[in-house]
Structure formats: structure tokens, C-alpha cells
Amino acid sequence: MTEVKIDSVNRPWVTSDTAALHCTVSPRLLAWVEDSVPVSSFTPRVVLDVGCGSGGLTFHLAKIVPRVVGIDLSESLIRETADKARDLGIENVEFLVADAERTDYRTITGEPIRMIVATLCMSDAIILRSSKALEQGFPFVFSCIESQQWQESGRSPRFAYEAEVLQHRLETSGFEVLDLWLERETLEFETADQMIDDFFDDGSLKGRWHKDGRWKTYVDYVKAGGRTFTARSHLLVNTRKG
């Protein structure tokens, strides 16, 4: 098993921190992606961004590879991101509505895939689809949520992984794990109001937690004196198809 390297930070909460903090793309992941791009080997092949969302990683890739295809299940996100690409004059990207867990990636790109990337969009099904789509030696580079993120809510996010379980899934699917990092950011608060009202000011995550019961667990934790929150806990994985 590849050693899990840990980059863990505890820091005071500041007013610019919100519950969306966990969505940021790691500079370490971007560096791995760039290092995996020997440009001469890509022509005329394509990079696939699975669960591309608003296109942060897709647009970054568009600067360094000939063609990028981003897929996401959200029609509204795909429409908005495609419009953004047109507004920016980025012509070597394509955004498609597709279910990453059910789609045969080889059928949607029209040409062989040289690399697959993903940001906080991962499941066993996506790992298997990626293994089938990639030729031997080509990279699969991604981040996913680690099981301790939001632990104060009493429940891990959907599709969160423990590091050992993720390694096993990758290796049994034919991938060699080259690098594996855990990046974790724990926020420290002074008051309960900061944790309950200020940090969750946009309401979207709070609404989901109300529906599934996590909000009550979280508020009980805060009322009992809890003043830290695991805002971001991500596994970053750099692999090659074996």
C-alpha cells in the first residue's frame, strides 16, 4: 500500500470562510495534472474531466492540452459552463450532460482518452469506468472527500472514502497508486453563533443537513461546547493505469 502523506492545518475561522470552503481545488492536484501532461503525447487525443461542475479544472486543462471534455449530471451547470467557455473564447473544451457512473467514457469523446481527472466527484463506479477507458500507463488524477470531513455532523458526506478502502478499490481496478495525500483543514471558532449562523450563511448546506438530520447533530455538538469543525478533508490521488 502507498503511504498516505498528511497535510493537516488547524486555524482560526475568519469571516471569509463559508461552508463552501470544501469545494476549493488543491494546488497539489493542479501540479500533478500539469506534471502528467507531456504535451507531445496528447495530439490528437483528449482529456476527460469527470464531474466537471463549473469547469474550474476543465478551463485550467484547456490552457495546456489540445482538447478537454467535461461531463456532469447537472444540465444547468453544463449549460452555464458552456456559456462561460463561449464568453471567454475558449474553443478546445466541450461540456456534455452525462451520468459519470453509467456512461461508457469511450463513446462520448470520439477519440482515445489520454488522461482522466476529477475534482470531488468519485465513486466505485467512476473508478471502474475510468479503468475501462484508459490505456496502460495513462494517468487518472483526482481528489475526493475523505470520511472525516464534516465529522461533527455525525455523518460522512456521500461518496466519502477512507484512504485504505480507496487504495484497495483502485488497485483491484487495475491502477497503480503513485501518490496519495490527505489534505485536511480544521477551523477553530470562538462562539456558537459563528459556527451556526455565520459559517453557514449561504444556507445551501444547512438546508440539506436539516433534511437528513445532520443539522440537529451539529447544533447539539456546538451547544455542548464544540468549537472546531473539519471543514475540508480531501484525498488527493495520482495514479496510472497498470
N, C-alpha and C positions, 0 to 999 in steps of 0.2 A: 504494500500500500504506500502511496505517495504521502510524504509528511505534510501535514496541514500547517502552514505558516499563519501566524496570527498577528493582525494589526488592530489592536483594540484601544479605543480612546474613551475616557470619561471626561466630560467637560461641562461647564455651566450652560444652562439654557439661555439663549438670547432671543429677543423679540422677533428676529427674522426667521427663527426656526419654527416650522409648522409640521403637521403630520405628514406632509408630502416630502419630507426630508429623505425618506427611504427610496425615493424614485431617482435620485441622482446617479449619473453614470460615473463609475470609478475611473480615475486617470490610469490606474494599473491595467484595467481592462482595455482601455484605448491603446495603451502602449503595446500590449500583447497583440491586439488586432493589427496595428501598424507593423510590428515585427513579423507577422505572419504573411505579409504581402510582398513577396518578391515580384514586382510588377511584371517583369518579362514573362513569368509563367502563367499570368492570368489571361492574356489575349488568346482567343476571344471569349473566354469563359466568364462565369458570373459568380457573385457573392450573394447569399441569401440571408436576409435579416428576419428572423422568426419572432413574431410578436413585436413588430416594429413600432407600434404606438404612434407617437407624434413625430417619429423619424430622426431622433437625435443621433443615434448611431448610424442610421442609413445615410444621412447627409454627411457625416464625418467620413464614411467609407467612400462616398461619391467623389471625394477630393483625391483619392489615391488608387482607385481601381476603375476599370473601364465601364463596368455595369453592375448595378445593385438592384435586387428585387426585394421589396419589403412586403411581408404578409401580416395581416391582423384580422381578427374576427369581427372587429368593430367597423361597421360601414361608415359611421360618422367620422371616426378617426382617420380612416383611409381617405375619405373624401377631403377632409381638412388638410391632411398631409400632402396629398397630391396637388391640391390648390397652392399650398405653400411652395412646393417644388417649382410649379409653373411661375409663380410670382418671383421667385429667386432666379429663374432662368436655368435651373439645374435639369439637364436633359438626359443624363445617364442613370436615372433612377426610375423605377416602376413600382407602383403600390397596388396590391391586389387584396381583395377580401377573400380570406381563406381560413379554414379551421386547421390550425397548426397540428392538431392531434389526429386528424383524419385525412389530411391531404398527402398525396404522393408528391413530394417536392420535385421529383424528376420531371413531372408532367407540366409544371407551371412555369418553369424558367425557359424552356425551349432549347437549352444547351447545358452541357455538363456543369455541375456546381463545383467550384474550387475551394470554397470556404463557407461555413455556416456560422452565424453569430446570433446571439440572443441576449437581451437585457431584461432580467427579472421575469422571464417567461420560460418556464421549464417544467417538464413532467416526464414520466417514464415513456409515454407515447412519443413525445418530441425527440427524446434520445434515440428511440428505435427508428423513427422516420429519418433522422439525421444520419444514422449509421447506414441505412439503405441507400441514401442519396449520395454519400461521399465515397470517392475512390480512396484506395490505400494511400496513406501518407498526408492526406489533406486535413486542414485544421477545422476543429469545432471549438469555438471560443465563446464563453458565455458567463453570465452571472445569474444567480438565483437566490431566493430568500432562504436563509438558514433558520433552523427550527426555534432558536431563542429570540428571534425578532418579535417584539410586542409581547413578550412572555408575561408582562404584568397584567395583560388582559385575560390570562388564564387559558389561552388557546393560540396555537401557532397559526400563521396565515396559511391559506390553501396553497398546496404545492410546495410548502417549505420542506427542505431536506436537512437531515443530519449528514455530516461530511462522510462518514464511513458508508452509509447507505448509498449516497450519491456515487462514490467511487466504485462501489460494487456494481451499481446499475451501468455505469459507463464501461467498466472492464468486461462485464458479461455481454455488452452490446458491441464489443469489438474496438473500443477506444483505449489508447494509451494515455494516461494522465501524466502530463509533463510538469504542471504547476498547479497547486491548489492553495488558495489563500482564504482566510476568514477575515473579513473587514467588519468591525463592529463599532458602533458609536452609541454610547450611553449618555443621556442627558441628565443633569442634576438640577433640580428645581428648589426654590426657596419656599414657595407657598402652594397650597392646594389649588387656589384659583388659577395659578399659572398652568398647572397640569390639566385642569378640567376645562377651563374656558379659553385661555389664551393660545395654548398649543393646538387646540382643535378648532380654531376659529373659522375654518372654511366649511366645516360641517359634514363633508362627504364621508370621511372615515367614521365619524361619530354616528352618522345615520346607519351605516352598515352594522356597526357594533351594537346599536340599540336593537336592531332586528334579530341578531343572533345571540344576544345575551352577554356579549363581551363587555359592553359598556358598564353594566352593573358590577361585574367583577373588577373592572379597572377602577371605578369610583370607590368601591369598598377598599381596594388596596390603598388608594390615596387617602381616604378618610382614616385608615388605620395607621397612617404616618409615612407611607411610602413616598419617597421624593426623588426616585430615579426612574428612568424609562429607557428601555432598549429600543431606540428609535430606528436604528439601522443595523442589521446583521445579515451580511451577504457572503455567499460563497462565490469566489471567482475561480474559474476553471479553464485551463489551457490544455487542450487535448489534440491528439492526431488519430486519424483512423488507422487501426492496425492492419 
